[in-house]
Amino acid sequence: LKLFGVEGAFDCQVAVARAMTLLRRAAAAHARVVGARMGSSAIVPSSQETLSQKAWRWIDITGFFTKWHSRRAWILDLDPPTRAATVMVTEYERKLLMWLTFANCCFIPFSMWYWYGQFTHLSSKPPIPLMPEYSYLNGRKRDFSFHGGKWNDCKECRWLDFECKKLCFD
């Protein structure tokens, strides 16, 4: 205790008493804060739960409604760097962000549907202008029955041609 400037026995007892008083005050203040935060009237035992409460509990399986109504639950769901930044987020911005996230998730099936439609559109040929009829330019004018053997269905089309004109069947 000589390091702290306490030399006599009486001074040592006074220093210990002061430290204990400070510790008691800190513990009492912490108990008040923790007691105020931990108390909640929303906790209901499952035996006393009404049908409406049970339905809302099962609807809130993702926690969206809890986070919508409780800023604390929303903040606790974020990662620590984002938690520190939420000091600057207003309640309007928080609910707007949650609404936009929900709306984006609702549009995902439509986005996938349009993407799939556009992706399958790649398998068709784009419209191109007709080439003039010169010699050696339009191979479809020639007879291709020599090629393909037994798989040759049409004499107007090459073997394994993607778009058969089926002129021979008309």
N, CA, C and O atoms as a DFTB+ gen file, in Angstrom:
680 C
 N C O
     1  1       0.802      -1.210       0.000
     2  2       0.000       0.000       0.000
     3  2       0.841       1.269       0.000
     4  3       0.323       2.372      -0.170
     5  1       2.153       1.094       0.195
     6  2       3.030       2.260       0.150
     7  2       3.046       2.880      -1.244
     8  3       3.306       4.072      -1.407
     9  1       2.765       2.055      -2.235
    10  2       2.736       2.589      -3.597
    11  2       1.615       3.598      -3.779
    12  3       1.745       4.540      -4.560
    13  1       0.513       3.406      -3.058
    14  2      -0.645       4.294      -3.201
    15  2      -0.643       5.426      -2.193
    16  3      -1.605       6.190      -2.127
    17  1       0.396       5.550      -1.422
    18  2       0.504       6.652      -0.465
    19  2      -0.161       6.346       0.864
    20  3      -0.413       7.267       1.641
    21  1      -0.453       5.084       1.153
    22  2      -1.065       4.689       2.419
    23  2       0.017       4.020       3.251
    24  3       0.594       3.012       2.844
    25  1       0.293       4.603       4.446
    26  2       1.396       4.062       5.236
    27  2       0.925       3.431       6.526
    28  3       1.418       2.363       6.888
    29  1       0.009       4.031       7.225
    30  2      -0.381       3.517       8.529
    31  2      -1.535       2.537       8.429
    32  3      -2.175       2.413       7.384
    33  1      -1.795       1.835       9.541
    34  2      -2.866       0.843       9.587
    35  2      -4.224       1.511       9.472
    36  3      -5.124       0.994       8.810
    37  1      -4.370       2.653      10.112
    38  2      -5.652       3.355      10.050
    39  2      -5.941       3.826       8.628
    40  3      -7.058       3.689       8.128
    41  1      -4.914       4.381       7.987
    42  2      -5.083       4.820       6.600
    43  2      -5.442       3.649       5.689
    44  3      -6.218       3.813       4.748
    45  1      -4.888       2.476       5.959
    46  2      -5.181       1.292       5.165
    47  2      -6.641       0.877       5.331
    48  3      -7.297       0.515       4.354
    49  1      -7.158       0.927       6.575
    50  2      -8.556       0.570       6.815
    51  2      -9.499       1.552       6.126
    52  3     -10.535       1.145       5.601
    53  1      -9.158       2.821       6.122
    54  2      -9.987       3.841       5.473
    55  2     -10.001       3.624       3.962
    56  3     -11.046       3.747       3.325
    57  1      -8.853       3.303       3.395
    58  2      -8.770       3.079       1.951
    59  2      -9.587       1.858       1.541
    60  3     -10.272       1.880       0.519
    61  1      -9.514       0.788       2.344
    62  2     -10.283      -0.419       2.050
    63  2     -11.779      -0.133       2.169
    64  3     -12.565      -0.608       1.350
    65  1     -12.178       0.638       3.181
    66  2     -13.596       0.977       3.365
    67  2     -14.107       1.816       2.196
    68  3     -15.222       1.606       1.718
    69  1     -13.296       2.760       1.738
    70  2     -13.704       3.563       0.583
    71  2     -13.859       2.702      -0.671
    72  3     -14.815       2.869      -1.428
    73  1     -12.910       1.772      -0.893
    74  2     -12.981       0.893      -2.056
    75  2     -14.221       0.006      -1.993
    76  3     -14.894      -0.203      -3.002
    77  1     -14.517      -0.512      -0.810
    78  2     -15.705      -1.365      -0.661
    79  2     -16.982      -0.560      -0.907
    80  3     -17.930      -1.070      -1.505
    81  1     -17.013       0.674      -0.456
    82  2     -18.185       1.516      -0.691
    83  2     -18.383       1.752      -2.181
    84  3     -19.506       1.698      -2.681
    85  1     -17.281       2.017      -2.891
    86  2     -17.376       2.226      -4.334
    87  2     -17.844       0.953      -5.039
    88  3     -18.655       1.019      -5.963
    89  1     -17.339      -0.206      -4.609
    90  2     -17.761      -1.468      -5.204
    91  2     -19.243      -1.731      -4.950
    92  3     -19.955      -2.186      -5.845
    93  1     -19.715      -1.444      -3.718
    94  2     -21.142      -1.655      -3.411
    95  2     -22.018      -0.756      -4.269
    96  3     -23.053      -1.186      -4.779
    97  1     -21.599       0.490      -4.422
    98  2     -22.389       1.424      -5.243
    99  2     -22.437       0.962      -6.707
   100  3     -23.492       1.009      -7.340
   101  1     -21.298       0.517      -7.237
   102  2     -21.260       0.051      -8.620
   103  2     -22.131      -1.188      -8.798
   104  3     -22.844      -1.307      -9.795
   105  1     -22.077      -2.112      -7.836
   106  2     -22.895      -3.327      -7.931
   107  2     -24.379      -2.992      -7.847
   108  3     -25.190      -3.568      -8.572
   109  1     -24.736      -2.058      -6.960
   110  2     -26.149      -1.671      -6.840
   111  2     -26.636      -0.979      -8.114
   112  3     -27.756      -1.223      -8.565
   113  1     -25.807      -0.130      -8.686
   114  2     -26.203       0.556      -9.926
   115  2     -26.341      -0.450     -11.067
   116  3     -27.260      -0.349     -11.880
   117  1     -25.438      -1.408     -11.125
   118  2     -25.515      -2.442     -12.168
   119  2     -26.774      -3.298     -11.997
   120  3     -27.423      -3.657     -12.979
   121  1     -27.110      -3.617     -10.766
   122  2     -28.308      -4.423     -10.515
   123  2     -29.570      -3.666     -10.950
   124  3     -30.505      -4.262     -11.484
   125  1     -29.588      -2.345     -10.716
   126  2     -30.751      -1.559     -11.147
   127  2     -30.874      -1.544     -12.662
   128  3     -31.966      -1.703     -13.206
   129  1     -29.742      -1.351     -13.344
   130  2     -29.757      -1.296     -14.808
   131  2     -30.138      -2.656     -15.389
   132  3     -30.982      -2.731     -16.282
   133  1     -29.533      -3.721     -14.898
   134  2     -29.821      -5.057     -15.413
   135  2     -31.258      -5.445     -15.087
   136  3     -31.943      -6.043     -15.917
   137  1     -31.711      -5.115     -13.906
   138  2     -33.096      -5.424     -13.531
   139  2     -34.094      -4.689     -14.400
   140  3     -35.150      -5.231     -14.727
   141  1     -33.774      -3.461     -14.779
   142  2     -34.688      -2.694     -15.637
   143  2     -34.710      -3.254     -17.043
   144  3     -35.747      -3.230     -17.706
   145  1     -33.569      -3.762     -17.509
   146  2     -33.517      -4.278     -18.879
   147  2     -34.077      -5.688     -19.000
   148  3     -34.668      -6.044     -20.020
   149  1     -33.892      -6.479     -17.966
   150  2     -34.265      -7.878     -18.067
   151  2     -35.757      -8.103     -17.835
   152  3     -36.293      -9.129     -18.253
   153  1     -36.413      -7.192     -17.197
   154  2     -37.836      -7.387     -16.921
   155  2     -38.668      -7.172     -18.169
   156  3     -38.512      -6.160     -18.852
   157  1     -39.550      -8.113     -18.474
   158  2     -40.398      -7.992     -19.641
   159  2     -41.748      -8.600     -19.327
   160  3     -41.839      -9.653     -18.695
   161  1     -42.784      -7.933     -19.769
   162  2     -44.133      -8.455     -19.539
   163  2     -44.609      -9.319     -20.700
   164  3     -45.736      -9.813     -20.685
   165  1     -43.743      -9.505     -21.721
   166  2     -44.154     -10.255     -22.900
   167  2     -43.951     -11.768     -22.740
   168  3     -44.413     -12.552     -23.568
   169  1     -43.256     -12.169     -21.669
   170  2     -42.984     -13.591     -21.476
   171  2     -44.185     -14.242     -20.813
   172  3     -44.602     -13.848     -19.724
   173  1     -44.732     -15.240     -21.485
   174  2     -45.896     -15.962     -20.978
   175  2     -45.553     -17.442     -20.974
   176  3     -45.042     -17.950     -21.973
   177  1     -45.820     -18.155     -19.877
   178  2     -45.586     -19.607     -19.903
   179  2     -46.470     -20.280     -20.948
   180  3     -47.579     -19.824     -21.225
   181  1     -45.966     -21.372     -21.525
   182  2     -46.705     -22.022     -22.612
   183  2     -48.053     -22.574     -22.151
   184  3     -48.963     -22.735     -22.964
   185  1     -48.190     -22.863     -20.863
   186  2     -49.478     -23.369     -20.388
   187  2     -50.540     -22.276     -20.340
   188  3     -51.731     -22.572     -20.434
   189  1     -50.124     -21.003     -20.194
   190  2     -51.068     -19.891     -20.133
   191  2     -51.179     -19.139     -21.458
   192  3     -51.842     -18.104     -21.526
   193  1     -50.544     -19.642     -22.497
   194  2     -50.533     -18.960     -23.784
   195  2     -51.880     -19.118     -24.494
   196  3     -52.425     -20.219     -24.567
   197  1     -52.410     -18.007     -25.016
   198  2     -53.679     -18.074     -25.742
   199  2     -53.421     -18.542     -27.177
   200  3     -52.279     -18.607     -27.631
   201  1     -54.495     -18.860     -27.866
   202  2     -54.362     -19.310     -29.254
   203  2     -53.798     -18.199     -30.140
   204  3     -52.993     -18.464     -31.032
   205  1     -54.216     -16.969     -29.897
   206  2     -53.707     -15.837     -30.676
   207  2     -52.211     -15.646     -30.460
   208  3     -51.469     -15.419     -31.416
   209  1     -51.763     -15.737     -29.206
   210  2     -50.330     -15.590     -28.922
   211  2     -49.522     -16.715     -29.560
   212  3     -48.428     -16.494     -30.078
   213  1     -50.077     -17.923     -29.515
   214  2     -49.378     -19.056     -30.128
   215  2     -49.286     -18.893     -31.641
   216  3     -48.260     -19.207     -32.245
   217  1     -50.370     -18.399     -32.254
   218  2     -50.363     -18.181     -33.707
   219  2     -49.325     -17.127     -34.086
   220  3     -48.576     -17.320     -35.044
   221  1     -49.270     -16.011     -33.346
   222  2     -48.282     -14.970     -33.655
   223  2     -46.862     -15.468     -33.424
   224  3     -45.945     -15.079     -34.147
   225  1     -46.670     -16.330     -32.418
   226  2     -45.341     -16.877     -32.168
   227  2     -44.893     -17.758     -33.337
   228  3     -43.724     -17.721     -33.718
   229  1     -45.798     -18.543     -33.905
   230  2     -45.433     -19.406     -35.024
   231  2     -45.321     -18.635     -36.342
   232  3     -44.545     -19.007     -37.223
   233  1     -46.101     -17.560     -36.470
   234  2     -45.962     -16.720     -37.678
   235  2     -44.614     -15.999     -37.676
   236  3     -44.024     -15.762     -38.730
   237  1     -44.135     -15.655     -36.479
   238  2     -42.881     -14.912     -36.346
   239  2     -41.680     -15.854     -36.294
   240  3     -40.762     -15.647     -35.501
   241  1     -41.685     -16.876     -37.127
   242  2     -40.624     -17.884     -37.097
   243  2     -39.284     -17.297     -37.534
   244  3     -38.240     -17.762     -37.075
   245  1     -39.284     -16.287     -38.409
   246  2     -38.041     -15.651     -38.844
   247  2     -37.618     -14.509     -37.936
   248  3     -36.488     -14.032     -38.039
   249  1     -38.494     -14.060     -37.050
   250  2     -38.179     -12.942     -36.167
   251  2     -38.440     -11.595     -36.796
   252  3     -38.055     -10.574     -36.226
   253  1     -39.088     -11.552     -37.967
   254  2     -39.297     -10.273     -38.656
   255  2     -40.202      -9.355     -37.842
   256  3     -39.902      -8.172     -37.682
   257  1     -41.311      -9.894     -37.324
   258  2     -42.239      -9.043     -36.569
   259  2     -41.621      -8.577     -35.258
   260  3     -41.880      -7.459     -34.813
   261  1     -40.806      -9.424     -34.638
   262  2     -40.115      -9.016     -33.409
   263  2     -39.167      -7.870     -33.706
   264  3     -39.128      -6.885     -32.969
   265  1     -38.394      -7.996     -34.794
   266  2     -37.457      -6.929     -35.157
   267  2     -38.185      -5.672     -35.635
   268  3     -37.670      -4.563     -35.492
   269  1     -39.375      -5.844     -36.199
   270  2     -40.145      -4.681     -36.656
   271  2     -40.608      -3.843     -35.462
   272  3     -40.597      -2.613     -35.520
   273  1     -41.011      -4.510     -34.389
   274  2     -41.557      -3.797     -33.228
   275  2     -40.516      -3.485     -32.161
   276  3     -40.784      -2.680     -31.268
   277  1     -39.335      -4.099     -32.226
   278  2     -38.326      -3.890     -31.190
   279  2     -37.001      -3.488     -31.819
   280  3     -36.378      -4.263     -32.545
   281  1     -36.581      -2.259     -31.527
   282  2     -35.300      -1.785     -32.053
   283  2     -34.144      -2.574     -31.448
   284  3     -33.144      -2.824     -32.121
   285  1     -34.275      -2.964     -30.184
   286  2     -33.221      -3.726     -29.526
   287  2     -33.021      -5.083     -30.204
   288  3     -31.885      -5.496     -30.440
   289  1     -34.112      -5.772     -30.517
   290  2     -33.991      -7.072     -31.199
   291  2     -33.371      -6.902     -32.585
   292  3     -32.605      -7.754     -33.035
   293  1     -33.700      -5.808     -33.256
   294  2     -33.124      -5.548     -34.587
   295  2     -31.628      -5.300     -34.488
   296  3     -30.855      -5.799     -35.307
   297  1     -31.214      -4.519     -33.473
   298  2     -29.788      -4.212     -33.304
   299  2     -29.006      -5.471     -32.923
   300  3     -27.891      -5.680     -33.402
   301  1     -29.590      -6.306     -32.066
   302  2     -28.888      -7.523     -31.650
   303  2     -28.733      -8.524     -32.793
   304  3     -27.889      -9.417     -32.716
   305  1     -29.522      -8.391     -33.836
   306  2     -29.410      -9.285     -34.989
   307  2     -28.309      -8.853     -35.961
   308  3     -27.969      -9.597     -36.881
   309  1     -27.757      -7.671     -35.765
   310  2     -26.723      -7.150     -36.668
   311  2     -25.333      -7.567     -36.199
   312  3     -25.151      -7.951     -35.043
   313  1     -24.357      -7.489     -37.097
   314  2     -22.984      -7.775     -36.705
   315  2     -22.417      -6.562     -35.954
   316  3     -22.919      -5.452     -36.125
   317  1     -21.373      -6.755     -35.119
   318  2     -20.907      -5.678     -34.232
   319  2     -20.531      -4.360     -34.907
   320  3     -20.901      -3.314     -34.374
   321  1     -19.824      -4.329     -36.041
   322  2     -19.537      -3.009     -36.630
   323  2     -20.806      -2.265     -37.063
   324  3     -20.882      -1.040     -36.965
   325  1     -21.794      -3.019     -37.542
   326  2     -23.040      -2.375     -37.953
   327  2     -23.826      -1.909     -36.740
   328  3     -24.519      -0.894     -36.798
   329  1     -23.721      -2.654     -35.634
   330  2     -24.403      -2.231     -34.398
   331  2     -23.923      -0.866     -33.956
   332  3     -24.721      -0.022     -33.548
   333  1     -22.621      -0.644     -34.037
   334  2     -22.073       0.651     -33.627
   335  2     -22.567       1.766     -34.545
   336  3     -22.730       2.904     -34.105
   337  1     -22.802       1.449     -35.804
   338  2     -23.236       2.474     -36.755
   339  2     -24.723       2.768     -36.654
   340  3     -25.182       3.773     -37.197
   341  1     -25.490       1.921     -35.975
   342  2     -26.940       2.146     -35.903
   343  2     -27.320       3.296     -34.985
   344  3     -28.496       3.641     -34.872
   345  1     -26.332       3.889     -34.330
   346  2     -26.619       5.072     -33.524
   347  2     -27.171       6.184     -34.412
   348  3     -28.006       6.978     -33.979
   349  1     -26.698       6.233     -35.657
   350  2     -27.111       7.297     -36.571
   351  2     -28.349       6.943     -37.393
   352  3     -28.770       7.744     -38.228
   353  1     -28.939       5.771     -37.182
   354  2     -30.095       5.338     -37.964
   355  2     -31.370       5.717     -37.213
   356  3     -31.548       5.336     -36.056
   357  1     -32.238       6.451     -37.856
   358  2     -33.497       6.834     -37.224
   359  2     -34.495       5.679     -37.318
   360  3     -34.270       4.701     -38.032
   361  1     -35.594       5.813     -36.588
   362  2     -36.609       4.761     -36.603
   363  2     -37.260       4.652     -37.983
   364  3     -37.593       3.555     -38.431
   365  1     -37.440       5.787     -38.651
   366  2     -37.998       5.773     -40.007
   367  2     -37.079       5.012     -40.963
   368  3     -37.543       4.189     -41.753
   369  1     -35.768       5.292     -40.888
   370  2     -34.822       4.611     -41.771
   371  2     -34.756       3.118     -41.478
   372  3     -34.622       2.308     -42.395
   373  1     -34.849       2.752     -40.196
   374  2     -34.810       1.343     -39.826
   375  2     -35.990       0.590     -40.412
   376  3     -35.820      -0.472     -41.010
   377  1     -37.185       1.137     -40.243
   378  2     -38.371       0.453     -40.764
   379  2     -38.405       0.501     -42.293
   380  3     -38.894      -0.435     -42.926
   381  1     -37.896       1.571     -42.890
   382  2     -37.815       1.635     -44.349
   383  2     -36.868       0.566     -44.885
   384  3     -37.164      -0.078     -45.892
   385  1     -35.734       0.375     -44.218
   386  2     -34.790      -0.659     -44.634
   387  2     -35.417      -2.044     -44.518
   388  3     -35.239      -2.881     -45.403
   389  1     -36.144      -2.288     -43.443
   390  2     -36.792      -3.595     -43.273
   391  2     -37.882      -3.796     -44.325
   392  3     -38.038      -4.899     -44.850
   393  1     -38.635      -2.742     -44.637
   394  2     -39.693      -2.861     -45.644
   395  2     -39.103      -3.129     -47.028
   396  3     -39.614      -3.965     -47.773
   397  1     -38.023      -2.416     -47.371
   398  2     -37.389      -2.620     -48.680
   399  2     -36.781      -4.019     -48.796
   400  3     -36.816      -4.626     -49.866
   401  1     -36.230      -4.526     -47.703
   402  2     -35.700      -5.897     -47.718
   403  2     -36.821      -6.902     -47.937
   404  3     -36.667      -7.852     -48.706
   405  1     -37.947      -6.694     -47.263
   406  2     -39.102      -7.582     -47.430
   407  2     -39.632      -7.519     -48.873
   408  3     -39.924      -8.551     -49.476
   409  1     -39.752      -6.301     -49.417
   410  2     -40.255      -6.155     -50.791
   411  2     -39.295      -6.800     -51.796
   412  3     -39.739      -7.411     -52.767
   413  1     -37.996      -6.668     -51.571
   414  2     -37.014      -7.292     -52.457
   415  2     -37.142      -8.815     -52.417
   416  3     -37.065      -9.473     -53.455
   417  1     -37.335      -9.372     -51.228
   418  2     -37.509     -10.834     -51.117
   419  2     -38.785     -11.293     -51.810
   420  3     -38.830     -12.397     -52.353
   421  1     -39.822     -10.459     -51.798
   422  2     -41.066     -10.826     -52.475
   423  2     -40.897     -10.813     -53.999
   424  3     -41.582     -11.558     -54.700
   425  1     -40.000      -9.984     -54.510
   426  2     -39.813      -9.886     -55.955
   427  2     -38.798     -10.886     -56.511
   428  3     -38.635     -10.981     -57.727
   429  1     -38.124     -11.623     -55.653
   430  2     -37.125     -12.590     -56.126
   431  2     -37.732     -13.635     -57.059
   432  3     -37.125     -13.918     -58.091
   433  1     -38.901     -14.232     -56.760
   434  2     -39.448     -15.213     -57.718
   435  2     -39.742     -14.618     -59.090
   436  3     -39.498     -15.267     -60.107
   437  1     -40.260     -13.397     -59.133
   438  2     -40.530     -12.758     -60.418
   439  2     -39.226     -12.472     -61.168
   440  3     -39.151     -12.638     -62.386
   441  1     -38.202     -12.040     -60.426
   442  2     -36.903     -11.781     -61.060
   443  2     -36.318     -13.056     -61.653
   444  3     -35.772     -13.043     -62.756
   445  1     -36.434     -14.156     -60.917
   446  2     -35.923     -15.428     -61.430
   447  2     -36.716     -15.889     -62.653
   448  3     -36.158     -16.462     -63.589
   449  1     -38.022     -15.630     -62.629
   450  2     -38.871     -16.009     -63.770
   451  2     -38.458     -15.234     -65.026
   452  3     -38.312     -15.819     -66.100
   453  1     -38.270     -13.910     -64.886
   454  2     -37.839     -13.109     -66.039
   455  2     -36.441     -13.504     -66.493
   456  3     -36.174     -13.574     -67.693
   457  1     -35.538     -13.765     -65.533
   458  2     -34.190     -14.181     -65.904
   459  2     -34.237     -15.493     -66.681
   460  3     -33.563     -15.624     -67.703
   461  1     -35.017     -16.462     -66.219
   462  2     -35.108     -17.743     -66.898
   463  2     -35.692     -17.570     -68.305
   464  3     -35.244     -18.217     -69.251
   465  1     -36.685     -16.700     -68.434
   466  2     -37.263     -16.446     -69.754
   467  2     -36.259     -15.834     -70.706
   468  3     -36.191     -16.216     -71.874
   469  1     -35.471     -14.876     -70.209
   470  2     -34.462     -14.265     -71.065
   471  2     -33.329     -15.235     -71.364
   472  3     -32.773     -15.227     -72.462
   473  1     -32.983     -16.074     -70.383
   474  2     -31.898     -17.023     -70.577
   475  2     -32.280     -18.087     -71.607
   476  3     -31.453     -18.479     -72.430
   477  1     -33.517     -18.550     -71.564
   478  2     -33.943     -19.543     -72.547
   479  2     -34.124     -18.917     -73.922
   480  3     -34.135     -19.624     -74.930
   481  1     -34.264     -17.616     -73.969
   482  2     -34.390     -16.939     -75.247
   483  2     -33.074     -16.964     -76.028
   484  3     -33.055     -16.726     -77.235
   485  1     -31.985     -17.251     -75.330
   486  2     -30.689     -17.311     -76.004
   487  2     -30.592     -18.501     -76.949
   488  3     -29.731     -18.515     -77.828
   489  1     -31.457     -19.498     -76.787
   490  2     -31.368     -20.685     -77.633
   491  2     -31.977     -20.480     -79.013
   492  3     -31.843     -21.341     -79.882
   493  1     -32.636     -19.363     -79.222
   494  2     -33.210     -19.100     -80.547
   495  2     -32.329     -18.109     -81.300
   496  3     -31.599     -17.322     -80.697
   497  1     -32.410     -18.162     -82.613
   498  2     -31.608     -17.257     -83.427
   499  2     -32.194     -15.854     -83.419
   500  3     -33.414     -15.692     -83.430
   501  1     -31.355     -14.858     -83.399
   502  2     -31.882     -13.499     -83.488
   503  2     -32.362     -13.214     -84.911
   504  3     -31.920     -13.876     -85.850
   505  1     -33.242     -12.257     -85.084
   506  2     -33.666     -11.916     -86.448
   507  2     -32.509     -11.275     -87.215
   508  3     -31.886     -10.322     -86.746
   509  1     -32.240     -11.813     -88.391
   510  2     -31.167     -11.276     -89.219
   511  2     -31.731     -10.992     -90.611
   512  3     -32.698     -11.629     -91.029
   513  1     -31.144     -10.058     -91.315
   514  2     -31.650      -9.772     -92.665
   515  2     -31.342     -10.933     -93.611
   516  3     -30.367     -11.661     -93.429
   517  1     -32.184     -11.085     -94.612
   518  2     -31.960     -12.126     -95.617
   519  2     -30.792     -11.736     -96.512
   520  3     -30.655     -10.589     -96.938
   521  1     -29.965     -12.723     -96.777
   522  2     -28.831     -12.473     -97.656
   523  2     -29.306     -12.573     -99.101
   524  3     -30.234     -13.329     -99.388
   525  1     -28.701     -11.838    -100.003
   526  2     -29.095     -11.941    -101.420
   527  2     -28.751     -13.318    -101.971
   528  3     -27.827     -13.978    -101.495
   529  1     -29.499     -13.738    -102.971
   530  2     -29.332     -15.063    -103.563
   531  2     -28.195     -15.070    -104.574
   532  3     -28.423     -14.883    -105.769
   533  1     -27.001     -15.281    -104.112
   534  2     -25.852     -15.426    -104.996
   535  2     -25.442     -16.892    -105.028
   536  3     -25.889     -17.692    -104.206
   537  1     -24.609     -17.224    -105.960
   538  2     -24.106     -18.594    -106.020
   539  2     -23.162     -18.832    -104.842
   540  3     -22.423     -17.936    -104.435
   541  1     -23.196     -20.032    -104.309
   542  2     -22.389     -20.457    -103.163
   543  2     -22.684     -19.683    -101.883
   544  3     -21.853     -19.690    -100.974
   545  1     -23.801     -19.036    -101.775
   546  2     -24.102     -18.262    -100.568
   547  2     -25.166     -18.944     -99.718
   548  3     -25.008     -19.043     -98.502
   549  1     -26.251     -19.417    -100.337
   550  2     -27.316     -20.029     -99.576
   551  2     -27.228     -21.537     -99.744
   552  3     -27.648     -22.069    -100.771
   553  1     -26.689     -22.229     -98.753
   554  2     -26.504     -23.664     -98.845
   555  2     -27.810     -24.441     -98.771
   556  3     -27.828     -25.619     -99.128
   557  1     -28.891     -23.839     -98.329
   558  2     -30.163     -24.544     -98.216
   559  2     -30.790     -24.806     -99.591
   560  3     -31.705     -25.621     -99.708
   561  1     -30.314     -24.136    -100.605
   562  2     -30.853     -24.367    -101.950
   563  2     -30.322     -25.670    -102.537
   564  3     -30.861     -26.179    -103.520
   565  1     -29.267     -26.206    -101.933
   566  2     -28.660     -27.413    -102.466
   567  2     -29.290     -28.644    -101.843
   568  3     -29.898     -28.569    -100.776
   569  1     -29.145     -29.738    -102.492
   570  2     -29.664     -30.999    -101.991
   571  2     -28.654     -31.604    -101.017
   572  3     -27.502     -31.848    -101.374
   573  1     -29.109     -31.847     -99.758
   574  2     -28.222     -32.418     -98.755
   575  2     -28.604     -33.850     -98.416
   576  3     -28.302     -34.326     -97.321
   577  1     -29.251     -34.532     -99.322
   578  2     -29.664     -35.908     -99.044
   579  2     -28.483     -36.873     -99.039
   580  3     -28.615     -38.000     -98.561
   581  1     -27.335     -36.457     -99.561
   582  2     -26.166     -37.337     -99.574
   583  2     -25.551     -37.468     -98.184
   584  3     -24.782     -38.396     -97.930
   585  1     -25.883     -36.550     -97.289
   586  2     -25.224     -36.488     -95.989
   587  2     -26.199     -36.874     -94.883
   588  3     -27.340     -36.410     -94.891
   589  1     -25.789     -37.699     -93.943
   590  2     -26.640     -38.034     -92.807
   591  2     -27.125     -39.454     -92.811
   592  3     -27.492     -39.969     -91.755
   593  1     -27.145     -40.107     -93.939
   594  2     -27.554     -41.506     -93.985
   595  2     -28.986     -41.713     -93.539
   596  3     -29.905     -41.053     -94.024
   597  1     -29.167     -42.654     -92.592
   598  2     -30.529     -42.977     -92.159
   599  2     -31.138     -41.887     -91.276
   600  3     -32.348     -41.893     -91.052
   601  1     -30.318     -40.941     -90.764
   602  2     -30.859     -39.864     -89.933
   603  2     -31.272     -38.654     -90.757
   604  3     -31.722     -37.653     -90.198
   605  1     -31.132     -38.726     -92.033
   606  2     -31.486     -37.602     -92.883
   607  2     -33.003     -37.568     -93.059
   608  3     -33.562     -38.411     -93.760
   609  1     -33.668     -36.611     -92.435
   610  2     -35.126     -36.492     -92.509
   611  2     -35.580     -35.577     -93.629
   612  3     -36.685     -35.736     -94.147
   613  1     -34.768     -34.649     -93.999
   614  2     -35.206     -33.622     -94.928
   615  2     -34.079     -33.349     -95.912
   616  3     -32.937     -33.141     -95.500
   617  1     -34.374     -33.345     -97.178
   618  2     -33.324     -33.100     -98.169
   619  2     -32.984     -31.620     -98.286
   620  3     -31.980     -31.251     -98.896
   621  1     -33.849     -30.752     -97.682
   622  2     -33.594     -29.311     -97.750
   623  2     -32.665     -28.831     -96.635
   624  3     -32.149     -27.714     -96.698
   625  1     -32.449     -29.658     -95.623
   626  2     -31.677     -29.213     -94.459
   627  2     -30.451     -30.072     -94.270
   628  3     -30.433     -31.247     -94.638
   629  1     -29.429     -29.478     -93.693
   630  2     -28.230     -30.221     -93.359
   631  2     -28.527     -31.172     -92.199
   632  3     -29.507     -30.981     -91.479
   633  1     -27.703     -32.177     -92.019
   634  2     -27.858     -33.097     -90.904
   635  2     -27.536     -32.379     -89.597
   636  3     -26.543     -31.656     -89.523
   637  1     -28.347     -32.562     -88.579
   638  2     -28.234     -31.902     -87.283
   639  2     -28.424     -30.391     -87.379
   640  3     -27.880     -29.652     -86.558
   641  1     -29.165     -29.930     -88.341
   642  2     -29.477     -28.499     -88.430
   643  2     -30.506     -28.172     -87.366
   644  3     -31.473     -28.914     -87.195
   645  1     -30.317     -27.077     -86.650
   646  2     -31.221     -26.733     -85.548
   647  2     -32.605     -26.324     -86.033
   648  3     -33.605     -26.638     -85.386
   649  1     -32.675     -25.641     -87.141
   650  2     -33.959     -25.173     -87.647
   651  2     -34.232     -25.808     -88.997
   652  3     -33.743     -25.335     -90.023
   653  1     -35.007     -26.875     -88.997
   654  2     -35.374     -27.535     -90.249
   655  2     -36.560     -26.803     -90.851
   656  3     -37.559     -26.568     -90.171
   657  1     -36.459     -26.450     -92.096
   658  2     -37.554     -25.718     -92.742
   659  2     -38.717     -26.640     -93.131
   660  3     -39.825     -26.170     -93.388
   661  1     -38.464     -27.931     -93.170
   662  2     -39.476     -28.947     -93.456
   663  2     -40.212     -28.673     -94.769
   664  3     -41.414     -28.911     -94.888
   665  1     -39.470     -28.174     -95.735
   666  2     -40.098     -27.937     -97.045
   667  2     -40.472     -29.246     -97.722
   668  3     -41.407     -29.287     -98.521
   669  1     -39.757     -30.305     -97.411
   670  2     -40.045     -31.581     -98.034
   671  2     -41.319     -32.204     -97.485
   672  3     -41.869     -33.104     -98.120
   673  1     -41.813     -31.762     -96.327
   674  2     -43.029     -32.330     -95.760
   675  2     -44.278     -31.525     -96.102
   676  3     -45.399     -31.975     -95.867
   677  1     -44.079     -30.347     -96.651
   678  2     -45.260     -29.505     -96.992
   679  2     -45.957     -29.971     -98.254
   680  3     -46.952     -29.375     -98.665
